Amino acid sequence: MLRSRTSKTSTTENETPREVVLSEDEWRRRLTREQYRVLRKAGTERAFTGEYVDCHLDGTYHCAACGAELFSSDAKFDSGSGWPSFTEPAVASAVELHRDRSLGTERTEVLCRACGSHLGHVFDDGPLPTGQRYCINSCSLSIEAAQR
Ligand code: FE
């Protein structure tokens, strides 16, 4: 797990204590410009541009910001949305859901619980049995392929 002793704790967006706390400068250094925009500024990558949209590798998807385990490839499905889509997180406690009223509509934002980074949104139009579609930016993820 990544940790920083020098950064200040910042909980302006919510009250959840984070396991990984870095200053904005440290995030900027650690992440690419696009990752910073998406993960730390709740941006969205353009549809069909991310490296995991059509990825069918077996493995585990981790948070690109802090390395926390987020999604299993077993839960990945082809949604046609242009973003990697999952029916559920690897463990429920890996993510945090927030109401998001931006863009004049109400959506549910998905954050990495460990570091508070923005991952994407979750919708109720996924396949059974969960009926959920976790619509996640590729650049918020890093796959660890399964050993063969
Ligand atoms: Fe994270």
Backbone and ligand atoms as CSV (ligand in chain L), in Angstrom:
chain,resi,resn,atom,element,x,y,z
A,1,MET,N,N,0.844,-1.196,0.000
A,1,MET,CA,C,0.000,0.000,0.000
A,1,MET,C,C,0.883,1.251,0.000
A,2,LEU,N,N,0.481,2.237,-0.733
A,2,LEU,CA,C,1.259,3.458,-0.808
A,2,LEU,C,C,0.853,4.391,0.325
A,3,ARG,N,N,1.838,4.969,0.936
A,3,ARG,CA,C,1.526,5.909,2.018
A,3,ARG,C,C,2.455,7.111,1.926
A,4,SER,N,N,2.004,8.174,2.466
A,4,SER,CA,C,2.849,9.355,2.505
A,4,SER,C,C,2.775,9.971,3.887
A,5,ARG,N,N,3.930,10.255,4.452
A,5,ARG,CA,C,3.953,10.857,5.781
A,5,ARG,C,C,3.888,12.373,5.711
A,6,THR,N,N,4.201,12.906,4.543
A,6,THR,CA,C,4.322,14.353,4.462
A,6,THR,C,C,3.014,15.040,4.098
A,7,SER,N,N,2.085,14.287,3.507
A,7,SER,CA,C,0.889,14.969,3.032
A,7,SER,C,C,-0.105,15.200,4.159
A,8,LYS,N,N,-0.906,16.207,3.966
A,8,LYS,CA,C,-1.956,16.508,4.917
A,8,LYS,C,C,-3.167,15.641,4.618
A,9,THR,N,N,-3.900,15.313,5.642
A,9,THR,CA,C,-5.144,14.577,5.430
A,9,THR,C,C,-6.182,15.535,4.860
A,10,SER,N,N,-6.787,15.119,3.778
A,10,SER,CA,C,-7.793,15.957,3.152
A,10,SER,C,C,-9.100,15.182,3.052
A,11,THR,N,N,-10.098,15.640,3.738
A,11,THR,CA,C,-11.390,14.960,3.670
A,11,THR,C,C,-12.470,15.967,3.321
A,12,THR,N,N,-12.154,16.862,2.405
A,12,THR,CA,C,-13.114,17.906,2.059
A,12,THR,C,C,-14.335,17.330,1.354
A,13,GLU,N,N,-14.154,16.246,0.564
A,13,GLU,CA,C,-15.267,15.759,-0.227
A,13,GLU,C,C,-16.196,14.853,0.587
A,14,ASN,N,N,-15.642,14.229,1.631
A,14,ASN,CA,C,-16.478,13.351,2.441
A,14,ASN,C,C,-15.742,13.049,3.731
A,15,GLU,N,N,-16.362,12.243,4.557
A,15,GLU,CA,C,-15.833,11.999,5.895
A,15,GLU,C,C,-15.017,10.710,5.993
A,16,THR,N,N,-14.992,9.937,4.918
A,16,THR,CA,C,-14.366,8.628,5.000
A,16,THR,C,C,-12.866,8.743,5.225
A,17,PRO,N,N,-12.340,8.121,6.270
A,17,PRO,CA,C,-10.883,8.120,6.427
A,17,PRO,C,C,-10.253,7.233,5.361
A,18,ARG,N,N,-9.237,7.717,4.704
A,18,ARG,CA,C,-8.613,6.972,3.607
A,18,ARG,C,C,-7.366,6.258,4.074
A,19,GLU,N,N,-7.130,5.083,3.510
A,19,GLU,CA,C,-5.888,4.370,3.796
A,19,GLU,C,C,-4.719,5.011,3.063
A,20,VAL,N,N,-5.016,5.606,1.939
A,20,VAL,CA,C,-3.978,6.217,1.130
A,20,VAL,C,C,-4.291,7.695,0.997
A,21,VAL,N,N,-3.413,8.530,1.520
A,21,VAL,CA,C,-3.629,9.973,1.474
A,21,VAL,C,C,-2.392,10.633,0.892
A,22,LEU,N,N,-2.554,11.276,-0.255
A,22,LEU,CA,C,-1.449,11.992,-0.885
A,22,LEU,C,C,-1.908,13.414,-1.159
A,23,SER,N,N,-0.968,14.322,-1.246
A,23,SER,CA,C,-1.306,15.698,-1.611
A,23,SER,C,C,-1.633,15.734,-3.097
A,24,GLU,N,N,-2.277,16.800,-3.537
A,24,GLU,CA,C,-2.591,16.918,-4.964
A,24,GLU,C,C,-1.311,16.920,-5.799
A,25,ASP,N,N,-0.247,17.532,-5.284
A,25,ASP,CA,C,1.028,17.517,-6.000
A,25,ASP,C,C,1.550,16.094,-6.176
A,26,GLU,N,N,1.428,15.298,-5.115
A,26,GLU,CA,C,1.903,13.917,-5.200
A,26,GLU,C,C,1.061,13.099,-6.174
A,27,TRP,N,N,-0.249,13.308,-6.147
A,27,TRP,CA,C,-1.098,12.609,-7.130
A,27,TRP,C,C,-0.689,13.008,-8.538
A,28,ARG,N,N,-0.446,14.299,-8.724
A,28,ARG,CA,C,-0.097,14.783,-10.062
A,28,ARG,C,C,1.199,14.145,-10.552
A,29,ARG,N,N,2.142,13.976,-9.647
A,29,ARG,CA,C,3.417,13.359,-10.026
A,29,ARG,C,C,3.251,11.873,-10.339
A,30,ARG,N,N,2.385,11.238,-9.571
A,30,ARG,CA,C,2.239,9.782,-9.674
A,30,ARG,C,C,1.436,9.352,-10.901
A,31,LEU,N,N,0.481,10.178,-11.294
A,31,LEU,CA,C,-0.473,9.799,-12.333
A,31,LEU,C,C,-0.172,10.507,-13.649
A,32,THR,N,N,-0.628,9.933,-14.749
A,32,THR,CA,C,-0.572,10.657,-16.011
A,32,THR,C,C,-1.588,11.798,-15.942
A,33,ARG,N,N,-1.479,12.721,-16.885
A,33,ARG,CA,C,-2.385,13.869,-16.905
A,33,ARG,C,C,-3.856,13.405,-17.012
A,34,GLU,N,N,-4.071,12.416,-17.897
A,34,GLU,CA,C,-5.440,11.895,-18.093
A,34,GLU,C,C,-5.934,11.173,-16.835
A,35,GLN,N,N,-5.063,10.388,-16.223
A,35,GLN,CA,C,-5.449,9.702,-14.986
A,35,GLN,C,C,-5.766,10.704,-13.887
A,36,TYR,N,N,-4.972,11.748,-13.786
A,36,TYR,CA,C,-5.224,12.766,-12.761
A,36,TYR,C,C,-6.587,13.420,-12.993
A,37,ARG,N,N,-6.856,13.738,-14.234
A,37,ARG,CA,C,-8.126,14.387,-14.573
A,37,ARG,C,C,-9.319,13.481,-14.209
A,38,VAL,N,N,-9.206,12.205,-14.487
A,38,VAL,CA,C,-10.304,11.271,-14.228
A,38,VAL,C,C,-10.362,10.902,-12.745
A,39,LEU,N,N,-9.246,10.423,-12.196
A,39,LEU,CA,C,-9.237,9.883,-10.830
A,39,LEU,C,C,-9.415,10.968,-9.773
A,40,ARG,N,N,-8.744,12.086,-9.947
A,40,ARG,CA,C,-8.740,13.096,-8.890
A,40,ARG,C,C,-9.710,14.244,-9.146
A,41,LYS,N,N,-10.158,14.389,-10.404
A,41,LYS,CA,C,-11.076,15.481,-10.736
A,41,LYS,C,C,-12.407,14.961,-11.263
A,42,ALA,N,N,-12.658,13.676,-11.073
A,42,ALA,CA,C,-13.930,13.069,-11.472
A,42,ALA,C,C,-14.231,13.271,-12.948
A,43,GLY,N,N,-13.191,13.193,-13.769
A,43,GLY,CA,C,-13.383,13.298,-15.210
A,43,GLY,C,C,-13.848,11.974,-15.801
A,44,THR,N,N,-14.100,11.993,-17.094
A,44,THR,CA,C,-14.509,10.772,-17.803
A,44,THR,C,C,-13.700,10.662,-19.075
A,45,GLU,N,N,-13.095,9.492,-19.297
A,45,GLU,CA,C,-12.352,9.320,-20.544
A,45,GLU,C,C,-13.344,9.153,-21.680
A,46,ARG,N,N,-12.908,9.466,-22.888
A,46,ARG,CA,C,-13.802,9.345,-24.044
A,46,ARG,C,C,-14.165,7.877,-24.255
A,47,ALA,N,N,-15.427,7.641,-24.597
A,47,ALA,CA,C,-15.906,6.270,-24.825
A,47,ALA,C,C,-15.071,5.590,-25.900
A,48,PHE,N,N,-14.859,4.307,-25.734
A,48,PHE,CA,C,-14.150,3.453,-26.685
A,48,PHE,C,C,-12.671,3.816,-26.862
A,49,THR,N,N,-12.114,4.611,-25.957
A,49,THR,CA,C,-10.696,4.956,-26.082
A,49,THR,C,C,-9.826,4.244,-25.049
A,50,GLY,N,N,-10.412,3.692,-24.011
A,50,GLY,CA,C,-9.623,3.124,-22.922
A,50,GLY,C,C,-9.062,1.753,-23.263
A,51,GLU,N,N,-7.945,1.403,-22.613
A,51,GLU,CA,C,-7.262,0.165,-22.985
A,51,GLU,C,C,-7.987,-1.093,-22.518
A,52,TYR,N,N,-8.938,-0.985,-21.615
A,52,TYR,CA,C,-9.600,-2.194,-21.098
A,52,TYR,C,C,-11.020,-2.398,-21.630
A,53,VAL,N,N,-11.465,-1.538,-22.537
A,53,VAL,CA,C,-12.838,-1.664,-23.053
A,53,VAL,C,C,-13.070,-3.070,-23.608
A,54,ASP,N,N,-12.142,-3.541,-24.446
A,54,ASP,CA,C,-12.293,-4.849,-25.085
A,54,ASP,C,C,-11.353,-5.891,-24.499
A,55,CYS,N,N,-10.862,-5.642,-23.305
A,55,CYS,CA,C,-9.920,-6.578,-22.680
A,55,CYS,C,C,-10.667,-7.806,-22.153
A,56,HIS,N,N,-10.182,-8.988,-22.519
A,56,HIS,CA,C,-10.807,-10.234,-22.039
A,56,HIS,C,C,-9.834,-11.094,-21.249
A,57,LEU,N,N,-8.769,-10.493,-20.757
A,57,LEU,CA,C,-7.803,-11.237,-19.940
A,57,LEU,C,C,-8.426,-11.651,-18.616
A,58,ASP,N,N,-7.980,-12.809,-18.115
A,58,ASP,CA,C,-8.346,-13.205,-16.759
A,58,ASP,C,C,-7.430,-12.492,-15.785
A,59,GLY,N,N,-7.994,-11.962,-14.743
A,59,GLY,CA,C,-7.155,-11.303,-13.754
A,59,GLY,C,C,-7.957,-10.401,-12.851
A,60,THR,N,N,-7.232,-9.545,-12.166
A,60,THR,CA,C,-7.839,-8.654,-11.193
A,60,THR,C,C,-7.523,-7.211,-11.572
A,61,TYR,N,N,-8.536,-6.394,-11.551
A,61,TYR,CA,C,-8.348,-4.976,-11.850
A,61,TYR,C,C,-8.144,-4.212,-10.540
A,62,HIS,N,N,-7.030,-3.490,-10.485
A,62,HIS,CA,C,-6.688,-2.715,-9.300
A,62,HIS,C,C,-6.887,-1.227,-9.574
A,63,CYS,N,N,-6.980,-0.463,-8.504
A,63,CYS,CA,C,-7.046,0.992,-8.617
A,63,CYS,C,C,-5.729,1.504,-9.187
A,64,ALA,N,N,-5.793,2.297,-10.258
A,64,ALA,CA,C,-4.577,2.814,-10.884
A,64,ALA,C,C,-3.902,3.859,-10.001
A,65,ALA,N,N,-4.629,4.387,-9.041
A,65,ALA,CA,C,-4.055,5.407,-8.158
A,65,ALA,C,C,-3.345,4.786,-6.959
A,66,CYS,N,N,-3.977,3.803,-6.305
A,66,CYS,CA,C,-3.407,3.299,-5.047
A,66,CYS,C,C,-3.132,1.802,-5.043
A,67,GLY,N,N,-3.595,1.078,-6.058
A,67,GLY,CA,C,-3.309,-0.347,-6.130
A,67,GLY,C,C,-4.324,-1.244,-5.447
A,68,ALA,N,N,-5.345,-0.681,-4.831
A,68,ALA,CA,C,-6.353,-1.518,-4.166
A,68,ALA,C,C,-7.054,-2.420,-5.179
A,69,GLU,N,N,-7.378,-3.635,-4.739
A,69,GLU,CA,C,-8.076,-4.582,-5.604
A,69,GLU,C,C,-9.533,-4.151,-5.737
A,70,LEU,N,N,-10.020,-4.002,-6.984
A,70,LEU,CA,C,-11.360,-3.454,-7.176
A,70,LEU,C,C,-12.335,-4.398,-7.860
A,71,PHE,N,N,-11.924,-4.982,-8.999
A,71,PHE,CA,C,-12.848,-5.802,-9.783
A,71,PHE,C,C,-12.143,-7.054,-10.290
A,72,SER,N,N,-12.898,-8.145,-10.366
A,72,SER,CA,C,-12.398,-9.362,-10.981
A,72,SER,C,C,-12.837,-9.401,-12.447
A,73,SER,N,N,-11.988,-9.983,-13.288
A,73,SER,CA,C,-12.380,-10.135,-14.695
A,73,SER,C,C,-13.619,-11.029,-14.821
A,74,ASP,N,N,-13.881,-11.853,-13.827
A,74,ASP,CA,C,-15.079,-12.706,-13.852
A,74,ASP,C,C,-16.362,-11.879,-13.892
A,75,ALA,N,N,-16.307,-10.678,-13.367
A,75,ALA,CA,C,-17.499,-9.827,-13.297
A,75,ALA,C,C,-17.577,-8.859,-14.479
A,76,LYS,N,N,-16.612,-8.950,-15.417
A,76,LYS,CA,C,-16.580,-8.020,-16.549
A,76,LYS,C,C,-17.497,-8.526,-17.658
A,77,PHE,N,N,-18.208,-7.624,-18.287
A,77,PHE,CA,C,-19.055,-8.018,-19.418
A,77,PHE,C,C,-19.017,-6.924,-20.485
A,78,ASP,N,N,-19.402,-7.310,-21.695
A,78,ASP,CA,C,-19.402,-6.357,-22.803
A,78,ASP,C,C,-20.714,-5.593,-22.809
A,79,SER,N,N,-20.672,-4.351,-22.358
A,79,SER,CA,C,-21.896,-3.555,-22.237
A,79,SER,C,C,-22.183,-2.772,-23.512
A,80,GLY,N,N,-21.173,-2.612,-24.371
A,80,GLY,CA,C,-21.353,-1.792,-25.558
A,80,GLY,C,C,-21.305,-0.307,-25.278
A,81,SER,N,N,-21.011,0.061,-24.031
A,81,SER,CA,C,-21.037,1.468,-23.625
A,81,SER,C,C,-19.780,2.227,-24.025
A,82,GLY,N,N,-18.687,1.469,-24.248
A,82,GLY,CA,C,-17.420,2.129,-24.534
A,82,GLY,C,C,-16.514,2.245,-23.333
A,83,TRP,N,N,-16.998,1.756,-22.184
A,83,TRP,CA,C,-16.178,1.719,-20.974
A,83,TRP,C,C,-16.195,0.303,-20.396
A,84,PRO,N,N,-15.110,-0.087,-19.733
A,84,PRO,CA,C,-15.116,-1.388,-19.059
A,84,PRO,C,C,-16.300,-1.453,-18.092
A,85,SER,N,N,-16.996,-2.579,-18.105
A,85,SER,CA,C,-18.211,-2.701,-17.309
A,85,SER,C,C,-18.175,-3.979,-16.487
A,86,PHE,N,N,-18.617,-3.856,-15.252
A,86,PHE,CA,C,-18.564,-4.975,-14.300
A,86,PHE,C,C,-19.918,-5.093,-13.599
A,87,THR,N,N,-20.276,-6.331,-13.237
A,87,THR,CA,C,-21.552,-6.536,-12.549
A,87,THR,C,C,-21.446,-6.296,-11.052
A,88,GLU,N,N,-20.215,-6.352,-10.528
A,88,GLU,CA,C,-20.036,-6.130,-9.084
A,88,GLU,C,C,-18.557,-5.908,-8.787
A,89,PRO,N,N,-18.258,-5.271,-7.654
A,89,PRO,CA,C,-16.856,-5.132,-7.242
A,89,PRO,C,C,-16.322,-6.463,-6.704
A,90,ALA,N,N,-15.004,-6.588,-6.638
A,90,ALA,CA,C,-14.386,-7.817,-6.125
A,90,ALA,C,C,-14.858,-8.075,-4.700
A,91,VAL,N,N,-14.841,-7.043,-3.891
A,91,VAL,CA,C,-15.481,-7.091,-2.574
A,91,VAL,C,C,-16.216,-5.768,-2.401
A,92,ALA,N,N,-17.381,-5.833,-1.780
A,92,ALA,CA,C,-18.221,-4.641,-1.690
A,92,ALA,C,C,-17.493,-3.489,-1.011
A,93,SER,N,N,-16.644,-3.824,-0.040
A,93,SER,CA,C,-15.987,-2.772,0.731
A,93,SER,C,C,-14.859,-2.090,-0.039
A,94,ALA,N,N,-14.553,-2.555,-1.248
A,94,ALA,CA,C,-13.478,-1.937,-2.029
A,94,ALA,C,C,-13.894,-0.598,-2.624
A,95,VAL,N,N,-15.205,-0.416,-2.787
A,95,VAL,CA,C,-15.689,0.807,-3.418
A,95,VAL,C,C,-16.634,1.544,-2.481
A,96,GLU,N,N,-16.859,2.793,-2.830
A,96,GLU,CA,C,-17.765,3.635,-2.061
A,96,GLU,C,C,-18.680,4.316,-3.067
A,97,LEU,N,N,-19.951,4.400,-2.760
A,97,LEU,CA,C,-20.914,4.977,-3.693
A,97,LEU,C,C,-21.399,6.323,-3.174
A,98,HIS,N,N,-21.409,7.301,-4.068
A,98,HIS,CA,C,-21.867,8.644,-3.711
A,98,HIS,C,C,-22.930,9.098,-4.686
A,99,ARG,N,N,-23.917,9.808,-4.196
A,99,ARG,CA,C,-24.875,10.416,-5.100
A,99,ARG,C,C,-24.193,11.549,-5.862
A,100,ASP,N,N,-24.412,11.589,-7.150
A,100,ASP,CA,C,-23.766,12.589,-7.997
A,100,ASP,C,C,-24.859,13.319,-8.780
A,101,ARG,N,N,-25.027,14.612,-8.481
A,101,ARG,CA,C,-26.085,15.379,-9.141
A,101,ARG,C,C,-25.535,16.288,-10.235
A,102,SER,N,N,-24.296,16.052,-10.654
A,102,SER,CA,C,-23.748,16.886,-11.724
A,102,SER,C,C,-24.399,16.519,-13.058
A,103,LEU,N,N,-24.204,17.341,-14.056
A,103,LEU,CA,C,-24.746,17.130,-15.404
A,103,LEU,C,C,-26.279,17.115,-15.422
A,104,GLY,N,N,-26.901,17.725,-14.407
A,104,GLY,CA,C,-28.351,17.874,-14.401
A,104,GLY,C,C,-29.115,16.573,-14.291
A,105,THR,N,N,-28.451,15.540,-13.831
A,105,THR,CA,C,-29.122,14.257,-13.677
A,105,THR,C,C,-28.592,13.620,-12.401
A,106,GLU,N,N,-29.274,12.594,-11.917
A,106,GLU,CA,C,-28.790,11.960,-10.707
A,106,GLU,C,C,-28.159,10.620,-11.043
A,107,ARG,N,N,-26.902,10.496,-10.701
A,107,ARG,CA,C,-26.183,9.246,-10.944
A,107,ARG,C,C,-25.503,8.828,-9.650
A,108,THR,N,N,-24.987,7.600,-9.649
A,108,THR,CA,C,-24.250,7.120,-8.486
A,108,THR,C,C,-22.790,6.978,-8.850
A,109,GLU,N,N,-21.987,7.824,-8.217
A,109,GLU,CA,C,-20.550,7.817,-8.474
A,109,GLU,C,C,-19.888,6.665,-7.718
A,110,VAL,N,N,-18.889,6.040,-8.343
A,110,VAL,CA,C,-18.127,4.959,-7.707
A,110,VAL,C,C,-16.718,5.467,-7.411
A,111,LEU,N,N,-16.336,5.372,-6.136
A,111,LEU,CA,C,-14.995,5.789,-5.706
A,111,LEU,C,C,-14.240,4.584,-5.171
A,112,CYS,N,N,-12.913,4.648,-5.245
A,112,CYS,CA,C,-12.069,3.688,-4.543
A,112,CYS,C,C,-12.113,4.045,-3.061
A,113,ARG,N,N,-12.501,3.082,-2.231
A,113,ARG,CA,C,-12.621,3.414,-0.820
A,113,ARG,C,C,-11.257,3.734,-0.188
A,114,ALA,N,N,-10.222,3.023,-0.642
A,114,ALA,CA,C,-8.910,3.188,-0.006
A,114,ALA,C,C,-8.321,4.575,-0.231
A,115,CYS,N,N,-8.505,5.135,-1.426
A,115,CYS,CA,C,-7.837,6.413,-1.713
A,115,CYS,C,C,-8.801,7.519,-2.106
A,116,GLY,N,N,-10.075,7.206,-2.274
A,116,GLY,CA,C,-11.053,8.237,-2.594
A,116,GLY,C,C,-11.062,8.672,-4.039
A,117,SER,N,N,-10.309,7.980,-4.890
A,117,SER,CA,C,-10.262,8.384,-6.299
A,117,SER,C,C,-11.548,7.999,-7.031
A,118,HIS,N,N,-11.897,8.811,-8.010
A,118,HIS,CA,C,-13.079,8.579,-8.834
A,118,HIS,C,C,-12.814,7.445,-9.823
A,119,LEU,N,N,-13.740,6.493,-9.875
A,119,LEU,CA,C,-13.593,5.366,-10.805
A,119,LEU,C,C,-14.573,5.450,-11.961
A,120,GLY,N,N,-15.803,5.825,-11.673
A,120,GLY,CA,C,-16.837,5.881,-12.704
A,120,GLY,C,C,-18.190,5.985,-12.041
A,121,HIS,N,N,-19.206,5.359,-12.649
A,121,HIS,CA,C,-20.563,5.386,-12.096
A,121,HIS,C,C,-21.156,3.980,-12.144
A,122,VAL,N,N,-22.190,3.755,-11.334
A,122,VAL,CA,C,-22.889,2.471,-11.384
A,122,VAL,C,C,-24.354,2.727,-11.737
A,123,PHE,N,N,-24.878,1.876,-12.630
A,123,PHE,CA,C,-26.252,2.008,-13.124
A,123,PHE,C,C,-27.012,0.704,-12.877
A,124,ASP,N,N,-28.335,0.815,-12.902
A,124,ASP,CA,C,-29.194,-0.338,-12.590
A,124,ASP,C,C,-29.598,-1.136,-13.835
A,125,ASP,N,N,-28.866,-0.981,-14.926
A,125,ASP,CA,C,-29.277,-1.659,-16.163
A,125,ASP,C,C,-28.305,-2.780,-16.555
A,126,GLY,N,N,-27.646,-3.352,-15.566
A,126,GLY,CA,C,-26.706,-4.439,-15.840
A,126,GLY,C,C,-27.408,-5.782,-15.951
A,127,PRO,N,N,-26.648,-6.812,-16.337
A,127,PRO,CA,C,-27.227,-8.151,-16.480
A,127,PRO,C,C,-27.515,-8.791,-15.120
A,128,LEU,N,N,-28.426,-9.728,-15.109
A,128,LEU,CA,C,-28.707,-10.491,-13.898
A,128,LEU,C,C,-27.508,-11.376,-13.582
A,129,PRO,N,N,-27.254,-11.793,-12.359
A,129,PRO,CA,C,-28.185,-11.638,-11.238
A,129,PRO,C,C,-28.083,-10.306,-10.496
A,130,THR,N,N,-27.007,-9.546,-10.661
A,130,THR,CA,C,-26.910,-8.324,-9.850
A,130,THR,C,C,-27.742,-7.183,-10.436
A,131,GLY,N,N,-27.919,-7.176,-11.772
A,131,GLY,CA,C,-28.625,-6.081,-12.410
A,131,GLY,C,C,-27.858,-4.775,-12.400
A,132,GLN,N,N,-26.584,-4.860,-11.996
A,132,GLN,CA,C,-25.780,-3.644,-11.874
A,132,GLN,C,C,-24.771,-3.544,-13.009
A,133,ARG,N,N,-24.493,-2.316,-13.397
A,133,ARG,CA,C,-23.450,-2.056,-14.386
A,133,ARG,C,C,-22.488,-1.019,-13.813
A,134,TYR,N,N,-21.366,-1.500,-13.338
A,134,TYR,CA,C,-20.304,-0.593,-12.895
A,134,TYR,C,C,-19.552,-0.150,-14.140
A,135,CYS,N,N,-19.747,1.106,-14.480
A,135,CYS,CA,C,-19.187,1.672,-15.705
A,135,CYS,C,C,-17.926,2.446,-15.293
A,136,ILE,N,N,-16.756,1.868,-15.584
A,136,ILE,CA,C,-15.515,2.319,-14.973
A,136,ILE,C,C,-14.528,2.783,-16.042
A,137,ASN,N,N,-13.876,3.891,-15.796
A,137,ASN,CA,C,-12.864,4.381,-16.731
A,137,ASN,C,C,-11.661,3.437,-16.763
A,138,SER,N,N,-11.210,3.107,-17.982
A,138,SER,CA,C,-10.020,2.248,-18.107
A,138,SER,C,C,-8.825,2.834,-17.377
A,139,CYS,N,N,-8.651,4.135,-17.496
A,139,CYS,CA,C,-7.439,4.747,-16.948
A,139,CYS,C,C,-7.462,4.813,-15.425
A,140,SER,N,N,-8.593,4.474,-14.827
A,140,SER,CA,C,-8.649,4.350,-13.360
A,140,SER,C,C,-8.235,2.970,-12.891
A,141,LEU,N,N,-7.996,2.073,-13.851
A,141,LEU,CA,C,-7.723,0.674,-13.522
A,141,LEU,C,C,-6.343,0.240,-13.999
A,142,SER,N,N,-5.845,-0.813,-13.377
A,142,SER,CA,C,-4.613,-1.477,-13.823
A,142,SER,C,C,-4.812,-2.975,-13.597
A,143,ILE,N,N,-4.711,-3.754,-14.674
A,143,ILE,CA,C,-5.005,-5.181,-14.521
A,143,ILE,C,C,-3.758,-5.936,-14.067
A,144,GLU,N,N,-4.004,-6.886,-13.184
A,144,GLU,CA,C,-2.979,-7.849,-12.822
A,144,GLU,C,C,-3.461,-9.171,-13.397
A,145,ALA,N,N,-2.819,-9.608,-14.484
A,145,ALA,CA,C,-3.275,-10.804,-15.178
A,145,ALA,C,C,-3.053,-12.028,-14.315
A,146,ALA,N,N,-3.979,-12.995,-14.417
A,146,ALA,CA,C,-3.869,-14.218,-13.638
A,146,ALA,C,C,-2.682,-15.046,-14.127
A,147,GLN,N,N,-2.055,-15.771,-13.207
A,147,GLN,CA,C,-0.953,-16.681,-13.576
A,147,GLN,C,C,-1.536,-17.907,-14.259
A,148,ARG,N,N,-0.829,-18.394,-15.258
A,148,ARG,CA,C,-1.304,-19.597,-15.927
A,148,ARG,C,C,-0.505,-20.796,-15.464
L,1,FE,FE,FE,-7.489,3.745,-4.931
